[in-house]
């Protein structure tokens, strides 16, 4: 199933603008993120680290790798949405808040 999905992704017309990163430790994926470059901006999406590997530099490594990829692709700016948990790390990397948002959920 995974190889089938990888083939589908490789055939996407916009695939050159999308990079998926995985942090691997002892042959296990412990973190992931996606970088999409468009219009001179690198969007960093869903930096996720397995709970038992948090606070060990995995998120930092994924985020800085995403920024490096953006620079290599010619972008001068990067954007992301940070959770309250991740915000301090992103500030240390150099991100600043330019907007805030609220999440709403539908009640059933």
C-alpha positions in Angstrom: 0.0 0.0 0.0 2.8 2.5 0.9 4.7 1.9 -2.3 1.4 2.5 -4.3 0.9 5.8 -2.5 4.5 6.8 -3.1 4.1 6.2 -6.8 0.9 8.3 -6.9 2.7 11.1 -5.0 5.6 11.0 -7.4 3.3 11.5 -10.4 1.7 14.6 -9.0 2.3 17.7 -11.2 3.2 19.8 -8.1 5.4 17.1 -6.5 8.5 19.2 -7.1 7.2 21.8 -4.7 6.3 19.3 -1.9 9.0 17.7 0.3 8.1 15.2 3.0 10.6 14.7 5.7 10.9 11.9 8.2 13.2 11.7 11.3 14.3 8.1 11.6 15.9 6.6 14.8 16.8 2.9 15.0 14.9 2.2 11.8 11.7 3.8 13.2 10.1 7.0 12.0 9.9 9.2 15.1 8.9 12.5 13.5 7.6 13.9 10.2 6.9 17.2 8.5 6.0 18.5 5.1 7.5 21.6 3.2 5.6 23.2 0.4 7.4 25.9 -1.6 5.3 28.4 -3.6 5.4 32.1 -4.5 8.8 32.6 -2.7 7.5 31.1 0.6 8.2 27.8 2.4 5.2 26.5 4.2 6.1 24.1 7.0 3.2 21.9 7.8 2.4 19.6 10.7 5.7 19.0 12.4 4.9 15.9 14.4 7.2 14.0 16.8 6.2 10.8 18.5 5.4 11.5 22.1 8.2 9.3 23.6 10.8 11.2 21.4 9.7 14.8 22.2 12.1 17.3 23.8 15.1 15.5 22.3 15.7 17.8 19.3 13.7 15.9 16.7 11.3 18.8 16.1 14.2 21.2 15.9 16.0 19.0 13.4 12.9 18.6 11.2 12.1 22.3 11.3 15.6 23.4 10.5 15.9 20.8 7.7 12.6 22.2 6.3 14.0 25.8 6.4 17.2 24.6 4.6 15.2 23.0 1.9 13.2 26.2 1.4 16.4 28.2 1.1 17.8 25.6 -1.4 14.6 26.1 -3.4 15.1 29.9 -3.5 12.6 31.0 -0.8 13.4 33.9 1.5 10.4 33.5 3.8 8.9 30.6 5.8 5.5 30.3 7.5 4.0 27.8 9.9 1.3 27.5 12.4 2.6 26.6 15.9 0.9 24.9 18.7 1.4 26.3 22.2 3.8 23.4 22.8 5.9 24.1 19.8 5.9 27.9 19.9 8.9 28.4 22.2 11.1 26.2 19.9 10.0 28.1 16.8 10.8 31.4 18.5 14.3 30.1 19.3 14.7 29.2 15.6 13.8 32.8 14.7 10.1 32.8 13.9 7.9 35.7 15.1 4.1 35.9 15.5 2.5 37.7 12.7 -1.1 36.5 13.2 -3.1 34.6 15.7 -6.1 32.4 15.0 -8.7 30.4 17.0 -9.9 26.9 16.4 -13.5 26.1 16.7 -15.2 22.7 16.7 -18.8 21.9 15.9 -20.9 20.7 18.8 -23.0 17.6 18.2 
